[in-house]
Amino acid sequence: MIYIKRVFDYIMQKIWKYRILSFSISAIFIILGIILAFFLNPFCIIISGISAIIELFNERLILPRIEEIDSKGADKHKETTLPMTTDSVKNILGTSYPNEWSYNDSQGVYTYKEDIDLTMKIKEDVRGNWEEFEEDWVRRFPDPSAKKIIVNVYYRSSIIEDYLFILVDGGRYILPPPKTLADLRISRFQYNLGRILSCNYTFYNDYNLGEYDYKLNQAEITIDDNL
């Protein structure tokens, strides 16, 4: 009996130690869980908040901007693929800058850089043998000799329009003719087209732009936006 009691006591001690060990391990995991919950939950909240801000930023600012850029790109592509019309050509002639055109002096051809199918050409059958032009305003230049020139506007092989211009001051500048002998006004369209022709004819730079305006003033020609 004594032997059996000792065995029983031994087993109970082992069980008690095992229970203490189990309890200790459980307590450690509980404490660890509390610590992790305390430290990680705020971190998770911060991460979630940052993610929400990024998502809102993308939704409100980035994505609409991307869609706007894509839309503009599509519109621009659509514009470039639309057929050129007479109004489109005249709008380009009336608003483009001289440096948007290239000029071939040997051929007398102006080419629009954005669409090389749009060209202007000084009419060949009168080139070098132009008709003399005599009006009082051309005599205000140092060289009073002047000649009429015809500028043909082409889109591909189609002639869009012919325009009369005057080669003045001994062939140095191309100016639009004013409305009448007494009414020395030109339209804004004539002004811009003449600037393209004249500045490229004398090799475009900022100095030529100033010279072009100076020559108009010298001839006492004015621009009327109502023409």
C-alpha positions in Angstrom: 0.0 0.0 0.0 2.8 2.4 0.8 4.4 1.7 -2.5 1.1 2.4 -4.4 0.7 5.7 -2.4 4.2 6.8 -3.4 3.5 6.1 -7.0 0.2 8.0 -6.8 1.9 11.0 -5.2 4.6 11.0 -7.8 2.0 10.9 -10.6 0.1 13.8 -9.0 3.2 15.9 -8.7 4.0 15.4 -12.4 0.4 16.3 -13.3 0.6 19.4 -11.2 3.8 20.5 -12.7 2.3 19.9 -16.2 -0.7 22.0 -15.2 1.6 24.8 -14.0 3.5 24.6 -17.3 0.3 24.6 -19.3 -1.0 27.5 -17.4 2.2 29.4 -17.8 2.3 28.8 -21.6 -1.3 29.9 -21.8 -0.7 33.0 -19.8 2.3 33.8 -22.0 0.2 33.6 -25.2 -2.6 35.6 -23.6 -0.2 38.3 -22.6 1.4 38.2 -26.0 -2.0 38.5 -27.6 -2.9 41.5 -25.5 0.4 43.2 -26.3 0.1 42.5 -30.1 -3.5 43.7 -30.0 -2.5 46.8 -28.3 0.4 47.6 -30.6 -0.8 46.2 -33.9 -4.4 47.5 -33.8 -3.4 51.2 -34.0 -0.9 50.3 -36.7 -3.6 48.5 -38.7 -5.8 51.5 -38.2 -3.1 53.9 -39.5 -2.4 51.6 -42.5 -6.1 51.4 -43.3 -6.4 55.2 -43.0 -3.5 55.8 -45.4 -4.9 53.2 -47.8 -8.3 55.0 -47.7 -6.6 58.4 -48.3 -4.6 57.0 -51.3 -7.7 55.4 -52.8 -9.7 58.6 -52.3 -6.8 60.6 -53.9 -6.7 58.3 -56.9 -10.5 58.3 -57.3 -10.9 62.1 -56.9 -7.7 63.5 -58.5 -5.6 60.9 -60.4 -8.2 59.0 -62.3 -10.2 62.0 -63.5 -6.9 63.6 -64.6 -6.0 60.5 -66.5 -9.4 60.3 -68.1 -9.1 64.0 -69.0 -5.7 63.5 -70.7 -7.0 60.4 -72.5 -10.1 62.4 -73.6 -7.9 65.3 -74.9 -5.7 62.8 -76.7 -8.7 61.3 -78.3 -10.1 64.7 -79.3 -6.8 65.7 -80.8 -6.6 62.5 -82.7 -10.1 63.0 -83.9 -9.3 66.5 -85.0 -6.2 65.3 -86.9 -8.2 62.6 -88.6 -11.1 64.8 -89.6 -11.1 65.9 -93.3 -9.6 69.3 -94.0 -12.2 71.9 -95.0 -11.9 75.3 -96.7 -12.8 76.9 -93.3 -10.1 74.9 -91.6 -7.5 76.0 -94.1 -8.4 79.7 -93.8 -8.4 79.4 -90.0 -4.8 78.1 -90.2 -3.8 80.8 -92.6 -5.3 83.5 -90.3 -3.9 82.3 -87.0 -0.6 80.3 -87.5 2.8 81.8 -86.9 5.5 82.2 -89.6 7.8 79.6 -87.9 5.0 77.0 -88.3 5.8 77.1 -92.0 8.9 76.1 -94.0 9.8 77.8 -97.2 11.6 76.5 -100.3 13.1 79.5 -102.1 13.9 77.7 -105.3 10.3 76.6 -105.7 8.6 79.5 -104.0 6.6 77.0 -101.9 5.5 77.4 -98.3 4.7 74.2 -96.4 2.7 74.0 -93.2 4.8 71.9 -90.8 1.8 70.4 -88.9 0.2 69.1 -92.1 2.5 69.0 -95.1 -0.5 68.5 -97.4 -1.2 72.2 -96.9 1.0 74.4 -99.1 1.2 77.8 -100.6 3.0 78.6 -103.8 3.8 81.8 -105.6 2.3 81.4 -109.0 5.0 80.0 -111.4 3.7 81.5 -114.6 4.3 85.1 -113.3 7.4 84.4 -111.2 10.2 86.6 -112.5 7.9 88.5 -114.8 5.4 90.0 -112.4 3.1 92.8 -113.3 4.1 96.2 -112.1 2.1 97.7 -109.2 1.8 101.4 -108.8 -0.1 103.1 -106.0 0.9 106.0 -103.8 1.5 103.9 -100.7 4.3 101.8 -102.3 6.2 105.0 -103.1 6.7 105.6 -99.4 9.4 102.9 -99.3 13.1 103.6 -100.0 12.7 101.6 -103.2 9.3 102.5 -104.8 9.3 99.6 -107.3 6.5 97.1 -106.6 5.0 94.1 -108.3 1.8 92.0 -108.0 2.2 88.4 -107.1 -0.5 85.7 -106.9 -0.3 83.1 -104.0 -2.0 79.8 -104.6 -3.1 77.9 -101.5 -3.2 74.1 -102.0 -4.4 71.2 -100.0 -2.9 68.2 -101.6 -3.6 68.7 -105.3 -6.6 70.9 -104.8 -6.4 74.7 -105.1 -8.2 76.2 -102.1 -7.9 79.9 -102.9 -5.8 82.5 -104.7 -4.6 85.7 -102.9 -3.1 88.8 -104.3 -0.1 90.3 -102.6 2.3 93.0 -103.4 6.1 92.6 -103.5 7.3 95.9 -102.2 10.5 97.9 -101.5 12.5 96.3 -104.4 11.3 92.8 -103.6 12.2 92.8 -99.9 8.7 92.4 -98.4 5.4 90.8 -99.3 2.5 93.0 -98.1 -1.3 92.7 -98.6 -2.9 95.4 -100.8 -5.1 97.8 -98.8 -8.8 98.0 -99.5 -8.7 101.0 -101.9 -6.4 103.7 -103.0 -7.8 106.0 -100.4 -8.8 103.4 -97.7 -5.5 101.9 -96.6 -7.0 99.2 -94.3 -6.4 95.5 -94.4 -8.1 92.6 -92.5 -6.6 90.7 -89.7 -6.5 87.7 -92.0 -4.6 89.6 -94.7 -2.2 90.8 -92.0 -1.4 87.3 -90.7 -1.1 85.7 -94.1 1.2 88.5 -95.3 3.3 88.1 -92.2 3.7 84.3 -93.0 4.6 85.0 -96.6 7.0 88.0 -95.9 8.8 86.6 -92.9 9.6 83.2 -94.5 10.4 84.9 -97.8 13.1 86.9 -96.0 14.1 83.9 -93.7 11.9 84.0 -90.6 13.2 85.4 -87.3 11.9 87.9 -84.7 13.7 90.8 -86.4 11.6 90.1 -89.6 8.4 90.3 -87.6 9.3 93.7 -86.4 10.4 94.8 -89.8 7.1 93.6 -91.3 5.1 95.7 -88.9 7.4 98.6 -89.5 6.8 98.4 -93.3 3.1 98.4 -92.8 3.4 101.6 -90.6 5.7 103.1 -93.2 3.1 102.5 -95.9 0.4 103.9 -93.4 -1.5 100.6 -93.7 -3.7 99.8 -90.7 -5.4 96.7 -89.5 -9.2 96.6 -89.1 -10.6 93.6 -87.3 -14.0 94.4 -88.7 -13.0 93.7 -92.3 
